């Protein structure tokens, strides 16, 4: 078997893949509970979903997909010893992470300004809980990217941070259609 298809070791720091899988399981449970709530209160969820800004959600999807590409470039550049490309990838990942946070903050602000809070309905309790927890993951990811850029150039550390960042992206790719579109 090719070593590129079956690496000799798990990507990232020891135990990180377990953390990523458990984190994704937790989000999966939250999204499942959201979907169960939607079955029980289909009309409330349908009406509530209409007040979400799908365009901003799509913009954030594109931002995170682009940031994942940038971080993947940085991880590969680190492994190849290409310092400048690594730096560019990390800085682009950081900038796009901050852009995601700015768009999401704008979306929250616009909801709160018209009186839509986590207490508005079950739908919005789940909306704020799921997207808010995801936002905290983005903040943690941006901080980790800054650490990779400013503190360490170790390939394993950069790979670990990249793995976490890709999980954050994958979580959004799962939650965006479930919360915003269905």
Buried (B, 14 or more C-beta within 10 A) or exposed (E): EEEEEEEEEEBBBEEBBEBBEEBBEEBEEBBEEBBEBBEEBEEBBEEBBEBBBEEBBEBBBEBBBBBBBBBBBBBBBBEEEBEEBBBBBBBBBBBBBBBBBEBBEEBBEEBEEEEBEBEBBBBBBBBBBBBEBBBEBBBBBBEBBBBBBEEEBEBBBBBBBBBBBBBBBBBBEBBBEBBBEE
